[in-house]
Amino acid sequence: MDYLVAVVSDRIKAEEAYTALEKGGIPTSQMSILGKGYKTADEFGLIDPGQQAKKRAMLMAIWLVPFGFIGGYSFDLITGVNSFDWAGEPWNHILGGFAGAIGGAMGSVFVGGGVGLSVGSGDALPYRNRLDAGKYIVVVQGATSLKNKATSILNPLNPENIQGYSSENY
């Protein structure tokens, strides 16, 4: 399935674009308007970057926390560094393992969450930001021929931005 996403500045231009597409023979079942008074980004299915970042951080934590514990325990055991001298022989290694687990948790939050926030959202974040700024988005979904037809209909209306997406890219 292909998508054509056009950003327009206000509600009137969004409705004008929708009407032009309808008159051009694009089925209304394959068109959507996103913005105030219409569908929200969540209703349409735009990815929430914060939610994706949380998922990625939790997924990384499943692996990094146990490996951090094992790494911290092993490091303390092999080097003989008594970071927690007051704890005694076996507990010193265990506390080193906990320190490694904390490092693994921090890595999952900073790397998994940070990368998920900046990379995992694709183009969804800029579109969400435009919706938050009060702009409207007209989306046409369907075959490539339908996307091309919609592009030729929308171009004369001078949208702020028009972008086509193909399911082959994902």
N, C-alpha and C positions, 0 to 999 in steps of 0.2 A: 504494500500500500504506500502511496506517495502522499506527501502533504505539501500544501502551499500555505505559507504564513505571511500575512500582510499586516503591517502595523500602521494604524491611522491615528490622527491626533484627537479626534473627538467622536461623539456618538453619532452625529449627523453624517459624518463621512463613513462611519462603519455601516450605518443603515443604507447609505447610498451605494456602497460597495456590495452589500448583500443583495440589494434590489437589482443592481446591474448584473450580478452573477445569476440571479434567478431569471431575469429576462434573457440572459445569454444561454439558457438551457441547462444550467448546473442544478441538479436535484437538491432541494432544501435539506434532505436527509444527510447530505454529504458536506454541508456548510455549518459553521458555528461562528458565533461572535463571542469573544471573551472580553469582559470589562464590567464596569459598574452597571447593574441592571440586567446583565446577561450571565452567561456561565462564568464561574470563577476558574482560576488556574487548576485548583484541585478537582473540581467537577469535570474539567476537560481531561485531566490526567497528566498535566505537566509535572515533572518530577520536582519534589521539594528538596533542595540541596541540603538543608539541615537534617532532614530525616535520612537521606542517603549517607551523610557523614556519620550519623549515629550508628547506622547499620554497619558501615565499614569499620568504624572504631571497635564495635563489639565483636565483629568477626576477627579482627586482628588480635583483640584481647584474649580470645579463646586460645590462640597459639602463643602469643608473646608472654603472657603472665606465667604459664608453666615453664616455658623455656627460660625465662628470666630467673625463675626460682632455681631451676637446675643449674644455670650458669653461675648465679651468685653463690650457691652452695659449693659448686665445684671449684670456683675461683678461690673461695675462702679455704677450702680443704687443701688444694694443691699448693697455694702460695704460703700458707701458714701465717698470713697476716691476721693478727688478732684485733680486728676493728672494734669488737665488743668484748674487751678483756674481762670485764666484770661478769660475763655470762658463763664462762667456763668452756670446756672443750666441746661437747656436742652442741650446745646451744649457740655457740659462736658461729658455727657453720650454718645452723638453721636460720639465725638472724641475717646472715649474709645472703641466704636464699630469699628471705623476705625482702631484703633490699633489692635484689635482682628482680623479684616479682613486681615491686613498685616501679622499677625502671621499665619493665616490660609494659606495665599499665600506662605509664606516661608516654611511652613510644606509640602505643595503640591510639591514644587520644590525640597526640600531636600529629603523628604521621597519618594514621587512618582517618581521623576526623578532618584534619587540615586538607589532605589530598581529596577526600570525599567532598568537602565543601567547595574546593576550587576546580576540580576536574570532573567529579562524578555527575555534575548536573548538565553538562553539555551546554546547549543554547537555552535551556529552560530558565536559568537565572536571569539573563538579560530580558527575556520576555516577561518574567515575573516583575522585574524592576520597572518595566514600561507600564505594566498594568497598575502597579503601585503609584506610578506618576500620573495616573488618570487617563492613559491612552487606551485605545481599543485594538483588539487583534481579530482579524477575520481569517478563519482557517477553512481550507477546502481539502478534503481527503478523498482519495480515490486512485484510479489508474493514472499512469503517466500522461495519457492523452487528455484526461480530464484536468489534470494539473496544468498542462500546457494551454488548454483552452481558457482556464481561469486566469492564467498569467496574462494572456492577451486581452482579457476583459478588464483586469485590474490595472494594468500599466497606464492606460490613459487617465486614470483617476489620481495618479501621482501619490501613491502611499509613501509614508516616511521610509519604510523598509519593506522589501518583499523577498522572501527566501523560500526556495523549494527544498524539500527533504525527500529522500528515497529510502525505502525500507532496506534496500541493498546495502546502504551505508552502515547499518546497525547489525 
